[in-house]
């Protein structure tokens, strides 16, 4: 795509073409160094899983349901009650009003699931209020910042949009380093470590 767009911000302009063999060679060298630095950043982020997403890390065990814990899911309906304990006898702690919001299951008890959201709040939700559809929030801990959505799973592919922190999108796939997501009408790739909704290094098909 020839231009890129910023969600909730003005379109940024095309960079001017740089002519001259020497300048092009220097630019190529810069891109190579940038790519190498990015790979180092990914390795560091994977080694410190949760530094950006705040997640508890990849699944280490199976819960009573036979599914891994922890794991990411999403809210099935627009309004979901979160209770202080795993039964309807417990008081409602708060109410979500955001269908598709990604949350992380950290425990299971009968038909109840203890969840944690991107802000670290925990509570219990009925299983039937949760969906296996994988959703994500763009770098929710980096409020006021923007993350590039790329045309392909590499920095060299070029940006197609800039996504504001907290934008919600649907995860289509992840290869452990990049995730293809749909967000606000855009389809592209985001650095996996910038997402709440996929663990660093996790493969999602």
ChimeraX attribute file (.defattr): number of C-alpha atoms within 10 A of each C-alpha:
attribute: neighborCount
match mode: 1-to-1
recipient: residues
	/A:1	9
	/A:2	7
	/A:3	13
	/A:4	19
	/A:5	18
	/A:6	18
	/A:7	17
	/A:8	9
	/A:9	11
	/A:10	9
	/A:11	13
	/A:12	12
	/A:13	9
	/A:14	9
	/A:15	7
	/A:16	6
	/A:17	6
	/A:18	9
	/A:19	8
	/A:20	7
	/A:21	9
	/A:22	9
	/A:23	11
	/A:24	13
	/A:25	11
	/A:26	11
	/A:27	13
	/A:28	12
	/A:29	12
	/A:30	12
	/A:31	14
	/A:32	13
	/A:33	12
	/A:34	14
	/A:35	15
	/A:36	12
	/A:37	12
	/A:38	15
	/A:39	13
	/A:40	12
	/A:41	13
	/A:42	20
	/A:43	16
	/A:44	12
	/A:45	18
	/A:46	20
	/A:47	12
	/A:48	12
	/A:49	19
	/A:50	18
	/A:51	17
	/A:52	17
	/A:53	25
	/A:54	18
	/A:55	23
	/A:56	16
	/A:57	20
	/A:58	18
	/A:59	15
	/A:60	10
	/A:61	10
	/A:62	13
	/A:63	14
	/A:64	11
	/A:65	11
	/A:66	8
	/A:67	12
	/A:68	17
	/A:69	21
	/A:70	23
	/A:71	22
	/A:72	27
	/A:73	22
	/A:74	22
	/A:75	25
	/A:76	19
	/A:77	16
	/A:78	13
	/A:79	13
	/A:80	18
	/A:81	17
	/A:82	23
	/A:83	22
	/A:84	17
	/A:85	18
	/A:86	19
	/A:87	15
	/A:88	15
	/A:89	9
	/A:90	12
	/A:91	12
	/A:92	15
	/A:93	13
	/A:94	12
	/A:95	12
	/A:96	13
	/A:97	13
	/A:98	14
	/A:99	15
	/A:100	21
	/A:101	24
	/A:102	30
	/A:103	28
	/A:104	24
	/A:105	23
	/A:106	20
	/A:107	18
	/A:108	22
	/A:109	16
	/A:110	11
	/A:111	12
	/A:112	20
	/A:113	23
	/A:114	23
	/A:115	23
	/A:116	21
	/A:117	18
	/A:118	21
	/A:119	11
	/A:120	11
	/A:121	9
	/A:122	19
	/A:123	21
	/A:124	26
	/A:125	26
	/A:126	20
	/A:127	16
	/A:128	12
	/A:129	17
	/A:130	21
	/A:131	16
	/A:132	12
	/A:133	15
	/A:134	22
	/A:135	26
	/A:136	30
	/A:137	25
	/A:138	27
	/A:139	28
	/A:140	22
	/A:141	19
	/A:142	15
	/A:143	11
	/A:144	10
	/A:145	14
	/A:146	19
	/A:147	19
	/A:148	21
	/A:149	29
	/A:150	24
	/A:151	20
	/A:152	18
	/A:153	20
	/A:154	16
	/A:155	18
	/A:156	13
	/A:157	13
	/A:158	17
	/A:159	23
	/A:160	21
	/A:161	24
	/A:162	23
	/A:163	25
	/A:164	22
	/A:165	19
	/A:166	20
	/A:167	15
	/A:168	24
	/A:169	25
	/A:170	21
	/A:171	23
	/A:172	17
	/A:173	16
	/A:174	23
	/A:175	15
	/A:176	18
	/A:177	21
	/A:178	25
	/A:179	28
	/A:180	24
	/A:181	22
	/A:182	18
	/A:183	21
	/A:184	12
	/A:185	7
	/A:186	16
	/A:187	19
	/A:188	20
	/A:189	28
	/A:190	28
	/A:191	24
	/A:192	29
	/A:193	27
	/A:194	26
	/A:195	29
	/A:196	28
	/A:197	30
	/A:198	30
	/A:199	27
	/A:200	31
	/A:201	21
	/A:202	18
	/A:203	15
	/A:204	15
	/A:205	8
